[in-house]
Amino acid sequence: MKFIASSLAFLFTAVILHAQAPAGDGKARIIVDIKKVDVKEQPTPQFNAGNVNEKRWRPKTWIEVDVEFNIKLPPESGGKDGTFPAMQMNIYLPLQHTTKDGKREVLQGTLDLINIPADGDCHALAYVSPATMKMIFQKNNVTAVSDVQGWGAEVIIDGDRRAHAASIGKDPWWEKQDSFAFLSGTILPKAKTPFASLWGDYDVAVQPK
């Protein structure tokens, strides 16, 4: 497909957009900006516990997605000091891999973010497991540069898209669903990975499922 065949040329070159709904109630005047999306490898973290027998293993490679964003609230919702209760973030990663019928495979995951602080940089972290990448590529060593061909992210509030960002173009490329084979649930929240206990409150909390 022409859209993504030249993906190495646009890899990780972001086009960031934000949306503001028409004036009305408080939720309609919420502004969300997706400022940056960073896709890279992270090795499996190693932890030591003194009361268990040691297992010998080698750290594998996870794909990490770090979405930096902020949210602005109207005065009646707390303004700069406010906290927004919940919103949905959808993340998409097109791969250097196609199905037998020529569709580009796209990893997809949803984070249900909660308690988002206003007027400051926030981060959402998500991961793709080594097992998922091996299942697709049939190899042990994967890299974000060679195996992931770009990214997309969008913020949904009450069913409406309030912001989106993409590694190419101004429009959400993932809406061209006939051109892609989506692998839903393959992008995981941090809590469902070995990274769950790391980095404190660097990233926004995710509603458990």
C-alpha positions as CSV (number, residue, x, y, z in Angstrom):
1,M,0.0,0.0,0.0
2,K,1.4,3.4,-1.1
3,F,0.5,5.1,2.2
4,I,2.8,3.1,4.3
5,A,5.3,1.6,1.9
6,S,7.6,4.6,2.4
7,S,7.2,4.6,6.2
8,L,10.9,4.6,6.9
9,A,11.0,8.1,5.5
10,F,8.4,9.4,8.0
11,L,9.2,7.2,10.9
12,F,8.6,9.0,14.2
13,T,8.1,12.4,12.5
14,A,5.1,13.7,14.4
15,V,2.2,15.8,13.2
16,I,0.4,16.9,16.4
17,L,-3.1,18.2,16.4
18,H,-5.5,19.2,19.1
19,A,-9.2,19.7,19.1
20,Q,-11.6,21.8,21.0
21,A,-15.3,21.1,21.0
22,P,-17.8,24.0,20.5
23,A,-18.6,26.2,23.5
24,G,-21.2,24.8,25.8
25,D,-21.0,22.8,29.0
26,G,-17.7,22.3,30.9
27,K,-16.7,19.1,29.1
28,A,-17.2,20.8,25.7
29,R,-14.5,23.4,26.6
30,I,-11.8,20.8,27.6
31,I,-8.7,21.1,25.4
32,V,-6.3,18.2,25.0
33,D,-2.9,18.5,23.3
34,I,-0.9,15.4,22.3
35,K,2.6,16.9,22.4
36,K,5.0,14.0,21.6
37,V,5.0,10.2,21.0
38,D,8.1,8.3,21.6
39,V,8.4,4.6,20.5
40,K,11.5,2.7,21.6
41,E,12.8,-0.6,23.0
42,Q,12.9,-1.4,26.7
43,P,14.6,-4.5,28.1
44,T,12.7,-6.6,30.6
45,P,13.5,-5.2,34.1
46,Q,15.4,-7.4,36.6
47,F,14.3,-7.6,40.2
48,N,15.9,-9.5,43.1
49,A,14.1,-11.2,45.9
50,G,16.0,-12.7,48.8
51,N,13.5,-15.5,49.8
52,V,13.1,-17.3,46.5
53,N,15.3,-19.5,44.4
54,E,16.9,-17.7,41.5
55,K,15.8,-18.3,37.9
56,R,18.3,-17.8,35.2
57,W,16.9,-15.9,32.3
58,R,17.9,-13.2,29.8
59,P,16.0,-10.0,29.5
60,K,14.0,-9.7,26.3
61,T,13.0,-6.6,24.3
62,W,9.7,-4.9,24.8
63,I,8.4,-2.0,22.7
64,E,7.5,1.0,24.8
65,V,5.1,3.8,23.7
66,D,5.4,7.0,25.7
67,V,2.7,9.6,24.9
68,E,3.2,13.1,26.3
69,F,0.1,15.2,26.5
70,N,-1.7,17.9,28.5
71,I,-5.2,18.8,29.3
72,K,-6.7,22.3,30.0
73,L,-10.0,22.6,32.0
74,P,-12.4,25.5,32.2
75,P,-12.6,27.4,35.5
76,E,-15.8,25.6,36.7
77,S,-13.9,22.3,36.4
78,G,-11.0,23.5,38.4
79,G,-8.9,25.2,35.7
80,K,-5.2,24.9,36.3
81,D,-5.7,23.2,39.6
82,G,-8.3,20.8,38.4
83,T,-8.2,17.1,37.7
84,F,-10.2,15.4,34.9
85,P,-11.7,12.1,36.0
86,A,-11.4,9.8,33.0
87,M,-10.7,9.7,29.3
88,Q,-9.7,7.0,26.7
89,M,-6.5,6.9,24.7
90,N,-6.2,4.7,21.7
91,I,-2.7,3.8,20.4
92,Y,-1.9,2.3,17.0
93,L,1.5,0.9,15.7
94,P,1.8,-0.1,12.1
95,L,4.3,-2.9,11.6
96,Q,6.8,-3.9,8.9
97,H,4.6,-7.0,8.3
98,T,1.6,-7.7,6.1
99,T,-1.1,-10.4,6.0
100,K,-1.3,-12.9,3.1
101,D,-3.8,-10.6,1.4
102,G,-1.4,-7.7,1.6
103,K,-2.9,-5.7,4.5
104,R,-0.5,-3.9,6.8
105,E,-0.7,-5.3,10.3
106,V,-1.4,-2.7,13.0
107,L,-1.1,-3.2,16.8
108,Q,-3.9,-1.5,18.7
109,G,-4.5,-0.9,22.4
110,T,-6.7,1.3,24.6
111,L,-5.7,2.9,27.9
112,D,-8.5,4.1,30.2
113,L,-6.8,7.0,31.8
114,I,-8.0,8.3,35.2
115,N,-7.4,11.3,37.4
116,I,-5.6,13.4,34.8
117,P,-4.1,16.5,36.3
118,A,-4.6,19.7,34.3
119,D,-2.2,22.3,33.0
120,G,1.0,20.2,33.1
121,D,2.8,17.6,31.0
122,C,1.3,14.2,31.5
123,H,2.5,10.8,30.2
124,A,0.8,7.6,29.2
125,L,2.9,4.5,28.9
126,A,2.0,1.4,26.9
127,Y,3.9,-1.7,25.9
128,V,4.1,-4.5,23.3
129,S,5.4,-7.8,24.7
130,P,8.3,-9.8,23.2
131,A,5.9,-12.7,22.8
132,T,3.6,-10.7,20.6
133,M,6.4,-9.4,18.4
134,K,7.9,-12.9,18.1
135,M,4.5,-14.3,17.1
136,I,4.2,-11.8,14.3
137,F,7.8,-11.6,13.0
138,Q,9.0,-15.2,13.9
139,K,12.3,-13.9,15.3
140,N,13.7,-13.1,18.7
141,N,15.4,-9.7,18.1
142,V,13.0,-6.9,17.3
143,T,13.6,-3.1,17.1
144,A,11.3,-0.1,17.0
145,V,13.3,1.3,14.1
146,S,13.1,-1.7,11.8
147,D,9.9,-3.4,12.8
148,V,7.6,-0.6,13.8
149,Q,6.8,1.8,10.9
150,G,5.1,4.7,12.7
151,W,2.4,5.4,15.2
152,G,-0.9,7.0,15.9
153,A,-2.7,8.1,19.0
154,E,-6.1,9.7,19.8
155,V,-7.9,10.9,22.9
156,I,-11.6,10.1,23.3
157,I,-13.9,11.8,25.8
158,D,-17.5,10.8,26.0
159,G,-17.3,9.1,22.6
160,D,-15.9,12.2,20.9
161,R,-12.3,12.4,19.6
162,R,-10.7,15.5,21.3
163,A,-7.2,15.1,20.0
164,H,-5.1,13.0,17.7
165,A,-1.5,12.7,16.6
166,A,0.1,10.7,13.8
167,S,3.6,10.0,12.5
168,I,2.5,11.1,9.0
169,G,-0.1,13.5,7.6
170,K,-2.8,15.5,9.3
171,D,-5.6,12.9,9.3
172,P,-5.9,9.8,11.4
173,W,-4.6,7.2,9.0
174,W,-6.0,4.3,11.1
175,E,-9.5,5.2,9.9
176,K,-8.7,3.7,6.5
177,Q,-9.6,0.3,8.0
178,D,-9.8,-1.5,4.7
179,S,-6.1,-1.1,4.2
180,F,-5.1,-2.5,7.6
181,A,-5.4,-5.7,9.7
182,F,-5.8,-4.5,13.3
183,L,-4.5,-6.7,16.1
184,S,-6.6,-5.4,19.1
185,G,-5.4,-5.8,22.6
186,T,-1.7,-6.2,21.6
187,I,-0.7,-2.9,23.2
188,L,-0.7,-3.3,27.0
189,P,-1.0,-0.8,29.9
190,K,2.0,-0.7,32.2
191,A,0.2,-2.5,35.0
192,K,0.0,-5.7,32.9
193,T,3.8,-5.8,32.3
194,P,6.9,-6.3,34.3
195,F,7.3,-2.5,34.4
196,A,4.2,-2.1,36.6
197,S,6.1,-1.0,39.7
198,L,8.6,1.4,38.0
199,W,8.8,5.2,37.6
200,G,6.4,6.1,40.4
201,D,3.9,8.8,39.2
202,Y,5.7,9.6,36.0
203,D,2.7,8.3,34.0
204,V,-1.0,8.8,34.5
205,A,-3.0,6.1,36.2
206,V,-4.9,3.6,34.1
207,Q,-8.2,2.1,35.2
208,P,-7.7,-1.7,35.9
209,K,-9.8,-4.1,33.8
